[in-house]
Amino acid sequence: MEQNLFLDFKNVEIKQQNNIILNEVNLKINQGEFVYFVGKTGSGKSSLLKAIYGDVGTVAYTHLRAHETRGNL
């Protein structure tokens, strides 16, 4: 289903103010899918969403594919 791929994170690292928030994130989302992020307070849900829409400090990655990329990834 590569043609329906909306987002593909492989080994993504998300940092805010030199602190690693999430490490080795692997995530594939196809167009039209509904995705829920659940977890404890402080587990990185909001940071992951900010990385997806481009409103987070630093995102380091070895592989990133997105249907439409906004911001500085």
Beta strands, then each sheet from edge to edge (+ up, - down):
strand 1: 5-16
strand 2: 19-30
strand 3: 58-60
strand 4: 63-66
sheet 1: 2+ 1- 3+
sheet 2: 2+ 1- 4+
end
